Amino acid sequence: MVMLAAGFAMLAALLFAARSFSRASVATIKALLAWIVALAGLSLACLLLLTGRGPAALSGLVLLGPLIWRWWKEHAGEAGAAGPSRPPPPVRVGPMKRAEALEVLGLSEPVSDSDVRAAWVRLMRVAHPDGGGSDWLAARVNQAKDVLLGRR
């Protein structure tokens, strides 16, 4: 009976973990994997130190490199002025004006449809949320493209 209850508990935990994994963002999954690798490296180093293999333990600590590198970039200011925790600017109410759309896409008059599309592609490569950009910025770039192409 105890084994059956333990089996159901493990199944429930596995289903919960699978559901959480499917809803997680790419950045969260990357961070989780980095922590798993770092903890595995730390565990390996501890086990090797306990068994008297010091030089091998130091090589196991190399697995902590990616986690230490990310922590250093975030806390040393190399993540940039925006940083990952900076909230998006306030959203303006009302339609976007043509001048504002040109400013968002980094264009100036006169502008052709091909110029708008090229600027949109260039900016979406860095602004898209799947590539590490923000939802707000991607929405602004899309809105600017729509305004300049006459869709809004």
C-alpha atoms as a printed R data frame, in Angstrom:
    type eleno elety resid chain resno      x      y       z
1   ATOM     1    CA   MET     A     1  0.000  0.000   0.000
2   ATOM     2    CA   VAL     A     2  2.854  2.350   0.851
3   ATOM     3    CA   MET     A     3  4.543  1.616  -2.469
4   ATOM     4    CA   LEU     A     4  1.338  2.362  -4.346
5   ATOM     5    CA   ALA     A     5  0.961  5.718  -2.583
6   ATOM     6    CA   ALA     A     6  4.617  6.537  -3.282
7   ATOM     7    CA   GLY     A     7  4.095  5.634  -6.940
8   ATOM     8    CA   PHE     A     8  1.087  7.930  -7.224
9   ATOM     9    CA   ALA     A     9  3.001 10.724  -5.501
10  ATOM    10    CA   MET     A    10  5.907 10.328  -7.931
11  ATOM    11    CA   LEU     A    11  3.518 10.283 -10.891
12  ATOM    12    CA   ALA     A    12  1.819 13.468  -9.666
13  ATOM    13    CA   ALA     A    13  5.202 15.154  -9.167
14  ATOM    14    CA   LEU     A    14  6.308 14.100 -12.661
15  ATOM    15    CA   LEU     A    15  3.101 15.438 -14.249
16  ATOM    16    CA   PHE     A    16  3.436 18.713 -12.348
17  ATOM    17    CA   ALA     A    17  7.060 19.059 -13.467
18  ATOM    18    CA   ALA     A    18  6.120 18.324 -17.097
19  ATOM    19    CA   ARG     A    19  3.330 20.923 -16.992
20  ATOM    20    CA   SER     A    20  5.659 23.528 -15.462
21  ATOM    21    CA   PHE     A    21  8.337 22.735 -18.052
22  ATOM    22    CA   SER     A    22  5.912 23.148 -20.950
23  ATOM    23    CA   ARG     A    23  4.831 26.581 -19.701
24  ATOM    24    CA   ALA     A    24  8.321 27.860 -18.878
25  ATOM    25    CA   SER     A    25 10.152 30.406 -20.990
26  ATOM    26    CA   VAL     A    26 13.371 29.576 -22.802
27  ATOM    27    CA   ALA     A    27 15.377 31.779 -20.431
28  ATOM    28    CA   THR     A    28 13.963 29.962 -17.398
29  ATOM    29    CA   ILE     A    29 14.825 26.561 -18.874
30  ATOM    30    CA   LYS     A    30 18.359 27.736 -19.680
31  ATOM    31    CA   ALA     A    31 18.790 29.000 -16.130
32  ATOM    32    CA   LEU     A    32 17.489 25.710 -14.714
33  ATOM    33    CA   LEU     A    33 19.896 23.702 -16.847
34  ATOM    34    CA   ALA     A    34 22.787 25.957 -15.816
35  ATOM    35    CA   TRP     A    35 21.935 25.378 -12.148
36  ATOM    36    CA   ILE     A    36 21.698 21.619 -12.673
37  ATOM    37    CA   VAL     A    37 25.116 21.530 -14.339
38  ATOM    38    CA   ALA     A    38 26.585 23.763 -11.629
39  ATOM    39    CA   LEU     A    39 25.195 21.605  -8.816
40  ATOM    40    CA   ALA     A    40 26.449 18.472 -10.550
41  ATOM    41    CA   GLY     A    41 29.918 20.012 -10.799
42  ATOM    42    CA   LEU     A    42 29.875 21.050  -7.154
43  ATOM    43    CA   SER     A    43 28.727 17.571  -6.087
44  ATOM    44    CA   LEU     A    44 31.435 15.958  -8.197
45  ATOM    45    CA   ALA     A    45 34.076 18.243  -6.720
46  ATOM    46    CA   CYS     A    46 32.928 17.480  -3.163
47  ATOM    47    CA   LEU     A    47 32.959 13.730  -3.780
48  ATOM    48    CA   LEU     A    48 36.418 13.897  -5.324
49  ATOM    49    CA   LEU     A    49 37.745 15.994  -2.429
50  ATOM    50    CA   LEU     A    50 36.312 13.529   0.081
51  ATOM    51    CA   THR     A    51 38.052 10.642  -1.675
52  ATOM    52    CA   GLY     A    52 41.425 12.450  -1.759
53  ATOM    53    CA   ARG     A    53 41.518 13.466  -5.401
54  ATOM    54    CA   GLY     A    54 42.086 17.233  -5.131
55  ATOM    55    CA   PRO     A    55 43.322 18.005  -8.669
56  ATOM    56    CA   ALA     A    56 40.403 16.092 -10.175
57  ATOM    57    CA   ALA     A    57 38.056 18.044  -7.886
58  ATOM    58    CA   LEU     A    58 39.349 21.307  -9.322
59  ATOM    59    CA   SER     A    59 38.580 20.091 -12.827
60  ATOM    60    CA   GLY     A    60 35.035 19.255 -11.658
61  ATOM    61    CA   LEU     A    61 34.620 22.846 -10.515
62  ATOM    62    CA   VAL     A    62 34.984 23.915 -14.163
63  ATOM    63    CA   LEU     A    63 31.332 22.909 -14.557
64  ATOM    64    CA   LEU     A    64 30.466 25.907 -12.368
65  ATOM    65    CA   GLY     A    65 31.914 28.248 -15.018
66  ATOM    66    CA   PRO     A    66 28.696 29.110 -16.883
67  ATOM    67    CA   LEU     A    67 26.828 29.887 -13.660
68  ATOM    68    CA   ILE     A    68 29.643 32.044 -12.318
69  ATOM    69    CA   TRP     A    69 29.940 33.828 -15.670
70  ATOM    70    CA   ARG     A    70 26.194 34.674 -15.726
71  ATOM    71    CA   TRP     A    71 26.281 35.877 -12.124
72  ATOM    72    CA   TRP     A    72 29.318 38.052 -12.830
73  ATOM    73    CA   LYS     A    73 27.720 39.617 -15.927
74  ATOM    74    CA   GLU     A    74 24.523 40.435 -14.046
75  ATOM    75    CA   HIS     A    75 26.238 41.892 -11.001
76  ATOM    76    CA   ALA     A    76 29.239 43.548 -12.632
77  ATOM    77    CA   GLY     A    77 27.125 45.750 -14.885
78  ATOM    78    CA   GLU     A    78 28.010 44.107 -18.202
79  ATOM    79    CA   ALA     A    79 24.355 43.199 -18.757
80  ATOM    80    CA   GLY     A    80 23.894 46.765 -19.980
81  ATOM    81    CA   ALA     A    81 21.981 49.714 -18.662
82  ATOM    82    CA   ALA     A    82 18.653 48.101 -19.478
83  ATOM    83    CA   GLY     A    83 19.354 44.915 -17.543
84  ATOM    84    CA   PRO     A    84 16.938 42.041 -17.355
85  ATOM    85    CA   SER     A    85 14.932 43.503 -14.469
86  ATOM    86    CA   ARG     A    86 14.174 46.930 -15.958
87  ATOM    87    CA   PRO     A    87 10.429 47.408 -16.448
88  ATOM    88    CA   PRO     A    88  9.195 48.397 -19.898
89  ATOM    89    CA   PRO     A    89  8.396 52.056 -20.518
90  ATOM    90    CA   PRO     A    90  4.774 53.079 -20.002
91  ATOM    91    CA   VAL     A    91  2.486 52.335 -22.908
92  ATOM    92    CA   ARG     A    92  1.060 55.387 -24.634
93  ATOM    93    CA   VAL     A    93 -2.635 55.598 -25.158
94  ATOM    94    CA   GLY     A    94 -3.848 56.352 -28.661
95  ATOM    95    CA   PRO     A    95 -2.631 55.584 -32.143
96  ATOM    96    CA   MET     A    96  1.009 55.901 -33.102
97  ATOM    97    CA   LYS     A    97  1.832 58.882 -35.302
98  ATOM    98    CA   ARG     A    98  3.908 58.567 -38.479
99  ATOM    99    CA   ALA     A    99  6.822 60.534 -37.011
100 ATOM   100    CA   GLU     A   100  6.911 58.269 -33.969
101 ATOM   101    CA   ALA     A   101  6.804 55.166 -36.186
102 ATOM   102    CA   LEU     A   102  9.754 56.479 -38.197
103 ATOM   103    CA   GLU     A   103 11.650 57.078 -34.956
104 ATOM   104    CA   VAL     A   104 10.920 53.567 -33.648
105 ATOM   105    CA   LEU     A   105 12.210 51.951 -36.851
106 ATOM   106    CA   GLY     A   106 15.142 54.362 -37.130
107 ATOM   107    CA   LEU     A   107 14.057 55.720 -40.510
108 ATOM   108    CA   SER     A   108 13.638 59.185 -41.975
109 ATOM   109    CA   GLU     A   109 11.488 60.592 -44.783
110 ATOM   110    CA   PRO     A   110 11.205 59.723 -47.634
111 ATOM   111    CA   VAL     A   111 10.668 56.051 -46.856
112 ATOM   112    CA   SER     A   112  9.635 53.160 -49.111
113 ATOM   113    CA   ASP     A   113  7.813 49.964 -48.231
114 ATOM   114    CA   SER     A   114 11.005 47.956 -48.738
115 ATOM   115    CA   ASP     A   115 12.872 50.275 -46.329
116 ATOM   116    CA   VAL     A   116 10.164 49.721 -43.714
117 ATOM   117    CA   ARG     A   117 10.257 45.955 -44.139
118 ATOM   118    CA   ALA     A   118 14.077 45.851 -43.989
119 ATOM   119    CA   ALA     A   119 14.135 47.955 -40.807
120 ATOM   120    CA   TRP     A   120 11.383 45.789 -39.305
121 ATOM   121    CA   VAL     A   121 13.332 42.565 -40.010
122 ATOM   122    CA   ARG     A   122 16.544 44.069 -38.595
123 ATOM   123    CA   LEU     A   123 14.861 45.196 -35.387
124 ATOM   124    CA   MET     A   124 12.758 42.077 -34.877
125 ATOM   125    CA   ARG     A   125 15.904 39.945 -34.864
126 ATOM   126    CA   VAL     A   126 16.873 41.587 -31.576
127 ATOM   127    CA   ALA     A   127 13.470 42.669 -30.242
128 ATOM   128    CA   HIS     A   128 11.533 39.397 -30.573
129 ATOM   129    CA   PRO     A   129 10.800 37.730 -27.212
130 ATOM   130    CA   ASP     A   130 12.011 34.342 -28.492
131 ATOM   131    CA   GLY     A   131 15.404 35.915 -29.138
132 ATOM   132    CA   GLY     A   132 15.700 37.509 -25.721
133 ATOM   133    CA   GLY     A   133 13.864 40.746 -26.506
134 ATOM   134    CA   SER     A   134 10.782 42.121 -24.815
135 ATOM   135    CA   ASP     A   135  7.116 41.774 -25.674
136 ATOM   136    CA   TRP     A   136  6.677 45.540 -25.366
137 ATOM   137    CA   LEU     A   137  9.477 46.386 -27.797
138 ATOM   138    CA   ALA     A   138  8.348 43.793 -30.345
139 ATOM   139    CA   ALA     A   139  4.804 45.178 -30.181
140 ATOM   140    CA   ARG     A   140  6.087 48.728 -30.752
141 ATOM   141    CA   VAL     A   141  8.152 47.637 -33.757
142 ATOM   142    CA   ASN     A   142  5.157 45.800 -35.221
143 ATOM   143    CA   GLN     A   143  2.906 48.802 -34.629
144 ATOM   144    CA   ALA     A   144  5.414 51.145 -36.299
145 ATOM   145    CA   LYS     A   145  5.610 48.852 -39.337
146 ATOM   146    CA   ASP     A   146  1.826 48.736 -39.594
147 ATOM   147    CA   VAL     A   147  1.543 52.531 -39.380
148 ATOM   148    CA   LEU     A   148  4.157 53.116 -42.075
149 ATOM   149    CA   LEU     A   149  2.702 50.504 -44.405
150 ATOM   150    CA   GLY     A   150 -0.762 52.028 -44.029
151 ATOM   151    CA   ARG     A   151 -2.360 49.122 -42.203
152 ATOM   152    CA   ARG     A   152 -3.540 51.230 -39.262
